[in-house]
Amino acid sequence: MEIKAVTFFGCACGETGDPYFDGAKATGKAVAQSKRRVVNGGGPGVMLAATLGAKEANGRTTVVYYRPELAGNFKGETAQNFADRSFERSNYVSRTKKLLELGDAFIVFNGGTGTISEFGMAWGLARLYFGHHKPLLLYGDFWPELIDNMKKHLLIRPEELEIITFVNSPAEVLVALDKYEEILKKNRHDHKNCDNNECLLLL
């Protein structure tokens, strides 16, 4: 089993010079150089950075757009974030689900409520499919403190913490992805009787 595509989640804000924009761009480039596809939501900020980084490495990119009619606070797609493969969904929830389906692993950068919801869905799916879950990487030195606070105040199960890997650089991202691939190779498993779209949410 290989990790062929990595979904990037993060703030739809920031530009060159912002540490998370620059980190996402460098990570997008590194992921593309490792021959993995870069996936994101097609917007600005971290999403755009991931695509730009992948393009610098002549890598493969996929974006999932959506164009809501009623969401007044939505920062939509940006023309700069043009990928070689794209999808369009009619609402935020179905778009997030598609992003979760497309990635074999997830990297979560800093962000606001949208990023929190995407992180929560990725983490929740990993808990549901623990042992067959997709890797969840949290990028940034603020994450350990945040997760520690969750442990103190929320009913977090021990296995839910095993799912998380903290990373602070593109190099650490690649190490984590390669390590997880080695685990998958040693513990090969098939999903018998899995013939519906649920299969897309697990490894």
N, C-alpha and C positions, 0 to 999 in steps of 0.2 A: 504494500500500500504506500503510495506516495502522496505528499502534500503538493498538489499541482497548482493550487490557486489560494491566494491569501486576501481576505477582505479587510480593508482599512476603515475604521470608524474614528470620528473625531470632529472637532469644531468646524463649522462652515465659516470660520473667520481666520484672520491671520494672513500674512504674506511674507515674502522673503525678509529674513531678519528675525522673525518670530521663531523661538526655539522649537516649537512643535511643528510649525510649517516646514522648517529646515530639516527637522528630524524625520518627518513623514516623507519628504522628498528624497532624502538620502536612503531611507529604508525602502521606499518604492524602487529606487535604482538597484539596491542590493538584492531585493527579492527578484527583480527582473533578471539580474545577472545570474541568479541561481536557477534560471530557466523556469521560474514559477510565474503564473499570471497574477497581475495586480487588479483587484476588484474594489470599487468604491461607489458611492452614491451619486457621482456625477456633478457635484456642486463645487463651491469654492473652498478655501481653507485647506484643511488636512486632505480632503478628497482630491482637490486639484493638485496639491503637492505630490501625492502618491502617483498620480497619472504622469505628471511632468518628470518625476524621477525615473519612472519606468521607461518613458520615451527616450530619456537620455541614454538608456542602456539598450535601446531598440527592442524593448520588451513588449509583451502582450498585455493588453489592458481591457477591462470590461467595466462598464458603468451601468447603474440602474437609475434612470430618471423617473420623476413623477411630477405631474403638473396639477396640483390641487386647485379647485375653483374657490374654495371657501376659507383656506388656511392663510389668513392675512399676515402672519408672522413668519411665513416660510421663506427661507432663502433658497431659491430654486437653482436649477442647473446653470452652469456658466459655459459660454461658448468655448472658452479655452480648454475645458475639460472634455476633450473629444477623444473617444477611445476607438479601438478597432472592432469592438463588439459592444452592443448596447441593448438594453431592455427598457421598457417603459411600463410603469404601473400606475394605477389610478388613485392610490392613497398611500399614506405613510406606512401603515401596517403591512400591506402587501409588498411594498418596496423593501422594508426591512426583512421580511421573510425571504424574499428573493436573494438579498445580500447574504443572508445566513445559509441559504441553499448553495450558492455559488462558491463560497469559500470552503476550503478544507482546513483552514485555520483562520483565526481572527486576531488583529492587532488593534487595541483601543488606546487612542491618544487622549489628551485632555479635551474637554468639551463641556457642553451644557446639558439641558434636559434631554435633547435628542440623543446625545451620546450616552447619557445615563440609561435611557430606555433600551438602546441597542446593546449596551453592555449587559443590562439585566436579562435581556432575552437570550443572549449568547451564553451567559452563565447559567441561566435556568435550564436551557437545553442540555448543557454539559452535565448538569446534575441529573436530569432525567435519563440521559444515555451514558451515564458514567461507565467507563470501560470501553465504550465505543464513541466517546465524545471527541469533538474537534478541539484542538489546542486553543487556549485563550491566553494571549500575551497582553500584558498591561505595560504600556510604554510611558516612562516618566518616573522621577524619584519621589513624586507625591503619593503614588499608589500604595506603598506599604503602610503608611500612616492611615490612609483612608480605609484600607481593608482591616487594619487593626481596630479602628473605631467601630466598624461593622461587627467585628467579632465580639466586641464588648457590649454592644447594644442590640444586636439582632440575633435571631436564632439560626446561626450559621452552623451547618453540619461539618464535621471534620473532612469528609471526602470532597466537599465543595471548595475547600481551600487547596486540596491537592490539584485541582484543575488549573489553578492560576500559576502563571510564570511571569515574574517581573523582569522587564528589560529596560535598558537605558541607552542603547545604541544599536545601529543597524547590524553590527557584528554580533551582538548578543541575540538579536532576532534570528539570525541565520543559525547560530549555535543551537538555539531552542528548537527551531524547525527541524534541523538535521537530527537532533537527539530524539525528537518525537518520531521521526521516520524510522529510526533504528528500533525503537520500542514496537512500532507497528509491524516491522519485519519479523521480529522475534515472537510476536503474539498475533499471528495471522488469524483472522476470524471472518466467517461469512455470515451474512444475514439471510438465513433461509426464510422462505415465505414472506420476504419483504419485496412487494411488487407495487408499492404506491409511493406517493410523494413524500411520505415520512422518511423514506430511505435517504433522501437528499439532506436531511438534517443531522446525520451521524456518519461516522467513518466505520 
